[in-house]
Amino acid sequence: MSQRADLAAFATALAERLPGTWTSQHRPHATYPDQFSIAEDLRDMGHAQWAVSEFVLNHDAVLNGPDGMRLYVIDRPLNQHEFIVAALAPPGLESRLFHGVQEPNGITVGTDPVRAAATVARRLLPRYEEALAHVRHRAAQEQAAATRRAARVSFAWQADGTLTATTEHPGAIEHLERSGFGPDPREPDTFALPSTLAVTERDERLRTVALQLGGLGADVSIGHAPTPRVEAPAPVPTVVSLAELAHQAAAASDLHEVAAVLDRTLHPTTGALPALEGVLRQAAARAADTGPPVLRGEFTSSFNAITTRLQHLTRDLAELRVGLGEIAVLTRTHGAHIWTDLLGHQHHTTRTGPTATTTSVPAKAHAYAHGHPARARVTPRRSPAAPAATATRPR
């Protein structure tokens, strides 16, 4: 039984006899999937594709030639004295570029490297070169279109006299760097000329790089950078003190002013009670961190208790504010006379009732509704006198 021809030796001899400079790389396959690593680059719909998809190939050889051309050499299945030579896509070309281009299908050759080289040069390489010409022309057209779309460079004179250029296009960036533009830390994708350049040197570099960018097909614009607008700092909210609020409360003449004082007291940003609660929380945290270890628990408990009482006070004042609002709504809805009618009815009840009881709440509401605060005097009731105790002396 005859022995299969040596693939590695044949591929080396074939590379030496092809036109141009070719090198051969023998690739043994440790496992069956190894033969598929190169199959994605195979430009063949005939013998080579059939052999790769239908048979287990123990090895292959890749020939690298001029202008990125590559050839794929494998044993021909079912024939020990023939090889298959097919074309591989050059590196760097996307497979989608080959869509619609006629495949330069591989050929079968004998084991004589001289005759095989002549056959490959006559039948395979011309079709391979023609297909590559179509693919590279398509790639060049796409690159040119992408360059025309994306190459935009905006030059700007800055307020400090420096010249900057903004672009994301790699080709434009390369021209800028060759002309002395360096990255500008003030803005992304921006490059600047050194500020130490003389005016004539700066203008000459601008003219040169503008011509180069025009040859690239870039859209170039030159202008002045907008003057940055300095925004006024936001006003710092001032917390109204408790003493000032107390003075405002004493001067209040109607429900609306009282409600306004409560609103200022409870305001989440400038209110005295939220500010006081914040101070207490900071003090509690500081005491827990820096206080004597034996007293930290007591400090924390005390501050927490004070904070809880302050929260209760805040809640009570908020409920009072709601009550004042309800009284104001009633007064606006029904008129101030409702308090007069209510007081008149209360006065009549007091005079004719079996017991006379003085009630101060309606009087206050009537006074607030008319804009005159009134102070109600409440006289505590006297409890009935207890009967005098009778002392008895022992006889």
FENUR-V728678 format. One record per residue. N is the residue number from 1. SS is DSSP state (helix for helix, strand for strand, loop for the rest). PHI is phi in degrees with one decimal (none if undefined). PSI is psi in whole degrees, -180 to 180 (none if undefined). Layout:
BEGIN
n | ss | phi | psi
N | SS | PHI | PSI
N | SS | PHI | PSI
END
This chain:
BEGIN
n | ss | phi | psi
1 | loop | none | 128
2 | loop | -71.4 | 153
3 | loop | -94.3 | 146
4 | loop | -65.8 | 143
5 | loop | -64.9 | 152
6 | loop | -77.2 | 113
7 | helix | -67.2 | -44
8 | helix | -61.4 | -46
9 | helix | -66.3 | -39
10 | helix | -63.3 | -45
11 | helix | -63.0 | -40
12 | helix | -63.8 | -45
13 | helix | -66.6 | -36
14 | helix | -64.9 | -43
15 | helix | -61.8 | -35
16 | helix | -69.4 | -21
17 | helix | -107.5 | -5
18 | loop | -77.9 | 151
19 | loop | -64.9 | 137
20 | loop | 89.3 | -169
21 | loop | -102.1 | 119
22 | loop | -128.0 | 147
23 | strand | -126.5 | 155
24 | strand | -119.1 | 140
25 | strand | -127.9 | 114
26 | strand | -84.2 | 136
27 | strand | -130.4 | 99
28 | strand | -69.4 | 150
29 | loop | -105.1 | 114
30 | loop | -71.5 | -34
31 | loop | -134.9 | 165
32 | helix | -60.0 | -43
33 | helix | -63.0 | -17
34 | helix | -61.8 | -26
35 | helix | -74.1 | -12
36 | helix | -92.9 | -7
37 | loop | -63.8 | -30
38 | loop | -97.7 | -10
39 | helix | -65.1 | -28
40 | helix | -64.0 | -27
41 | helix | -93.5 | 1
42 | strand | -75.0 | 126
43 | loop | -104.7 | 72
44 | loop | -153.8 | 138
45 | loop | -121.7 | 21
46 | loop | -126.2 | -119
47 | helix | -58.0 | -48
48 | helix | -65.2 | -46
49 | helix | -62.8 | -40
50 | helix | -62.2 | -44
51 | helix | -67.2 | -42
52 | helix | -67.2 | -39
53 | helix | -83.7 | -20
54 | helix | -111.1 | -16
55 | loop | -131.4 | 158
56 | loop | -88.9 | 119
57 | loop | -103.9 | 124
58 | loop | -78.3 | -19
59 | strand | -164.9 | 172
60 | strand | -155.1 | 177
61 | strand | -139.0 | 142
62 | strand | -117.6 | 126
63 | strand | -103.5 | 124
64 | strand | -104.1 | 124
65 | loop | -122.6 | -166
66 | helix | -68.1 | 153
67 | helix | 59.2 | 30
68 | helix | 79.1 | 5
69 | loop | -70.6 | 145
70 | strand | -136.8 | 142
71 | strand | -119.5 | 148
72 | strand | -114.3 | 124
73 | strand | -120.6 | 126
74 | strand | -139.2 | 163
75 | strand | -67.2 | 142
76 | loop | -82.7 | 121
77 | loop | -59.3 | 145
78 | loop | 70.7 | 7
79 | loop | -145.7 | 114
80 | loop | -81.0 | -7
81 | loop | -120.2 | 27
82 | strand | -141.4 | 154
83 | strand | -125.6 | 161
84 | strand | -113.9 | 130
85 | strand | -118.2 | 126
86 | strand | -136.5 | 167
87 | strand | -92.1 | 144
88 | strand | -115.9 | 148
89 | loop | -67.3 | 136
90 | loop | -61.6 | 152
91 | loop | -66.6 | 146
92 | loop | 94.3 | -10
93 | loop | -100.8 | 126
94 | loop | -71.1 | 145
95 | helix | -63.1 | -28
96 | helix | -64.7 | -24
97 | helix | -68.2 | -20
98 | helix | -85.3 | -7
99 | loop | -64.8 | 128
100 | loop | 88.2 | -7
101 | loop | -95.4 | 133
102 | loop | -64.1 | 131
103 | loop | -70.4 | 135
104 | loop | -83.7 | 75
105 | loop | -53.9 | 150
106 | loop | -70.7 | 173
107 | strand | -131.3 | 163
108 | strand | -101.6 | 133
109 | strand | -129.7 | 161
110 | strand | -83.2 | -174
111 | loop | -84.9 | -8
112 | loop | -78.9 | 113
113 | helix | -64.4 | -29
114 | helix | -67.2 | -53
115 | helix | -65.0 | -37
116 | helix | -63.3 | -42
117 | helix | -63.0 | -41
118 | helix | -65.3 | -40
119 | helix | -65.9 | -43
120 | helix | -63.4 | -43
121 | helix | -66.1 | -31
122 | helix | -87.7 | -37
123 | helix | -105.6 | -40
124 | helix | -93.5 | -48
125 | helix | -61.9 | -40
126 | helix | -60.9 | -42
127 | helix | -67.6 | -36
128 | helix | -64.3 | -46
129 | helix | -65.5 | -37
130 | helix | -65.4 | -43
131 | helix | -63.9 | -41
132 | helix | -64.2 | -36
133 | helix | -62.2 | -43
134 | helix | -63.4 | -45
135 | helix | -66.1 | -44
136 | helix | -69.7 | -33
137 | helix | -65.1 | -42
138 | helix | -62.9 | -43
139 | helix | -63.1 | -39
140 | helix | -65.7 | -39
141 | helix | -63.4 | -43
142 | helix | -64.2 | -40
143 | helix | -65.7 | -41
144 | helix | -64.7 | -41
145 | helix | -64.5 | -41
146 | helix | -65.7 | -36
147 | helix | -65.9 | -43
148 | helix | -65.4 | -33
149 | helix | -76.0 | -39
150 | helix | -100.6 | -19
151 | loop | -79.1 | 93
152 | strand | -128.2 | 129
153 | strand | -128.1 | 126
154 | strand | -113.8 | 111
155 | strand | -88.8 | 144
156 | strand | -145.9 | 133
157 | strand | -83.8 | 121
158 | loop | -83.3 | 166
159 | loop | -63.2 | -28
160 | loop | -87.4 | 7
161 | loop | 93.0 | -6
162 | loop | -79.3 | 156
163 | strand | -109.5 | 125
164 | strand | -118.7 | 158
165 | strand | -135.7 | 132
166 | strand | -116.9 | 126
167 | loop | -163.8 | 157
168 | loop | -113.7 | -2
169 | loop | -80.2 | 126
170 | helix | -59.6 | -41
171 | helix | -64.6 | -41
172 | helix | -65.4 | -40
173 | helix | -61.3 | -38
174 | helix | -62.8 | -44
175 | helix | -64.3 | -41
176 | helix | -62.6 | -44
177 | helix | -65.1 | -36
178 | helix | -65.5 | -26
179 | loop | -90.5 | 4
180 | loop | 100.7 | 5
181 | loop | -76.8 | 133
182 | strand | -118.1 | 163
183 | strand | -56.5 | 135
184 | loop | -99.2 | 116
185 | loop | -68.7 | -10
186 | loop | -76.6 | -31
187 | loop | -140.0 | 147
188 | loop | -71.9 | 151
189 | loop | 57.3 | 30
190 | strand | -122.9 | 140
191 | strand | -129.0 | 149
192 | strand | -136.3 | 147
193 | loop | -78.3 | 151
194 | loop | -59.6 | 137
195 | loop | -70.5 | -13
196 | loop | -83.3 | -6
197 | loop | -69.4 | 146
198 | loop | -69.3 | 160
199 | helix | -61.8 | -43
200 | helix | -65.5 | -41
201 | helix | -65.4 | -40
202 | helix | -64.6 | -44
203 | helix | -65.3 | -36
204 | helix | -67.0 | -40
205 | helix | -67.8 | -38
206 | helix | -63.0 | -45
207 | helix | -62.7 | -42
208 | helix | -65.2 | -49
209 | helix | -69.7 | -30
210 | helix | -65.9 | -40
211 | helix | -65.3 | -41
212 | helix | -64.3 | -41
213 | helix | -67.7 | -34
214 | helix | -64.0 | -39
215 | helix | -65.3 | -28
216 | helix | -75.5 | -14
217 | loop | 88.8 | 18
218 | loop | -80.1 | 151
219 | strand | -90.1 | 111
220 | strand | -109.8 | 134
221 | strand | -133.8 | 146
222 | strand | -130.9 | 131
223 | strand | -160.8 | -170
224 | strand | -102.7 | 140
225 | loop | -68.0 | 140
226 | loop | -64.3 | 143
227 | loop | -70.1 | 124
228 | loop | -63.1 | 135
229 | loop | -85.4 | 126
230 | loop | -89.9 | 115
231 | loop | -87.7 | 138
232 | loop | -66.2 | 139
233 | loop | -64.0 | 145
234 | loop | -65.6 | 137
235 | loop | -64.0 | 140
236 | loop | -82.1 | 122
237 | loop | -62.9 | 136
238 | loop | -101.7 | 129
239 | loop | -79.0 | 128
240 | loop | -75.9 | 130
241 | loop | -74.0 | 159
242 | helix | -65.2 | -35
243 | helix | -64.8 | -42
244 | helix | -66.2 | -39
245 | helix | -64.6 | -39
246 | helix | -62.9 | -39
247 | helix | -65.3 | -42
248 | helix | -65.1 | -38
249 | helix | -65.6 | -39
250 | helix | -67.1 | -29
251 | loop | -90.8 | -1
252 | loop | -66.4 | 139
253 | loop | -116.4 | -10
254 | loop | -151.8 | 179
255 | helix | -62.2 | -37
256 | helix | -63.8 | -40
257 | helix | -69.1 | -38
258 | helix | -63.8 | -43
259 | helix | -63.1 | -37
260 | helix | -64.8 | -39
261 | helix | -63.2 | -43
262 | helix | -64.6 | -38
263 | helix | -60.5 | -44
264 | helix | -67.3 | -34
265 | helix | -67.2 | -37
266 | helix | -98.8 | 3
267 | loop | -58.6 | 130
268 | loop | -65.0 | -21
269 | loop | -102.7 | -46
270 | loop | -112.4 | 2
271 | loop | -71.0 | 148
272 | helix | -68.3 | -40
273 | helix | -70.1 | -45
274 | helix | -60.9 | -37
275 | helix | -65.5 | -41
276 | helix | -64.8 | -39
277 | helix | -64.1 | -38
278 | helix | -63.8 | -41
279 | helix | -63.0 | -42
280 | helix | -64.3 | -40
281 | helix | -66.3 | -40
282 | helix | -64.0 | -42
283 | helix | -64.5 | -39
284 | helix | -64.9 | -42
285 | helix | -65.5 | -40
286 | helix | -66.3 | -39
287 | helix | -66.8 | -38
288 | helix | -67.8 | -28
289 | helix | -88.4 | -38
290 | helix | -114.1 | -9
291 | loop | -70.7 | 164
292 | loop | -57.8 | 136
293 | helix | -54.1 | -37
294 | helix | -72.3 | -18
295 | helix | -109.7 | -2
296 | helix | -62.8 | -39
297 | helix | -62.6 | -42
298 | helix | -66.3 | -41
299 | helix | -59.1 | -47
300 | helix | -62.5 | -44
301 | helix | -63.0 | -42
302 | helix | -65.5 | -48
303 | helix | -64.8 | -37
304 | helix | -64.8 | -40
305 | helix | -64.5 | -43
306 | helix | -64.1 | -42
307 | helix | -63.3 | -40
308 | helix | -63.7 | -42
309 | helix | -63.1 | -39
310 | helix | -65.1 | -38
311 | helix | -64.0 | -40
312 | helix | -63.0 | -41
313 | helix | -62.3 | -43
314 | helix | -60.4 | -43
315 | helix | -63.5 | -43
316 | helix | -64.3 | -42
317 | helix | -66.8 | -35
318 | helix | -65.1 | -40
319 | helix | -66.4 | -38
320 | helix | -62.9 | -40
321 | helix | -61.9 | -40
322 | helix | -64.7 | -41
323 | helix | -62.8 | -42
324 | helix | -62.2 | -38
325 | helix | -63.9 | -39
326 | helix | -64.8 | -40
327 | helix | -63.4 | -42
328 | helix | -63.4 | -40
329 | helix | -64.1 | -43
330 | helix | -60.9 | -42
331 | helix | -64.9 | -44
332 | helix | -67.0 | -33
333 | helix | -76.4 | -47
334 | helix | -102.9 | -13
335 | loop | 94.2 | 157
336 | loop | -67.6 | -16
337 | helix | -66.9 | -18
338 | helix | -63.1 | -32
339 | helix | -73.4 | -35
340 | helix | -64.9 | -45
341 | helix | -62.8 | -41
342 | helix | -65.5 | -42
343 | helix | -67.0 | -39
344 | helix | -63.1 | -42
345 | helix | -64.8 | -39
346 | helix | -67.4 | -39
347 | helix | -64.0 | -42
348 | helix | -63.6 | -41
349 | helix | -64.2 | -36
350 | helix | -68.0 | -38
351 | helix | -75.3 | -35
352 | helix | -98.3 | -9
353 | loop | -74.1 | 163
354 | loop | -67.7 | -30
355 | loop | -130.4 | 142
356 | loop | -94.6 | 118
357 | loop | -124.2 | 126
358 | loop | -85.8 | 126
359 | loop | -115.7 | 128
360 | loop | -97.8 | -18
361 | helix | -63.9 | -49
362 | helix | -61.1 | -35
363 | helix | -61.2 | -41
364 | helix | -65.1 | -47
365 | helix | -60.7 | -40
366 | helix | -63.3 | -42
367 | helix | -66.3 | -44
368 | helix | -64.3 | -39
369 | helix | -65.5 | -29
370 | loop | -96.9 | 5
371 | loop | 84.7 | 18
372 | loop | -129.9 | 105
373 | loop | -66.9 | 140
374 | loop | -125.2 | 143
375 | loop | -100.8 | 122
376 | loop | -89.6 | 133
377 | loop | -98.5 | 120
378 | loop | -108.1 | 121
379 | loop | -99.1 | 120
380 | loop | -65.5 | 144
381 | loop | -71.3 | 148
382 | loop | -92.8 | 134
383 | loop | -77.1 | 147
384 | loop | -56.8 | 141
385 | loop | -66.4 | 136
386 | loop | -74.8 | 144
387 | loop | -62.9 | 140
388 | loop | -64.8 | 139
389 | loop | -77.9 | 137
390 | loop | -96.0 | 119
391 | loop | -89.4 | 137
392 | loop | -117.8 | 130
393 | loop | -92.5 | 141
394 | loop | -66.6 | 138
395 | loop | -78.2 | none
END
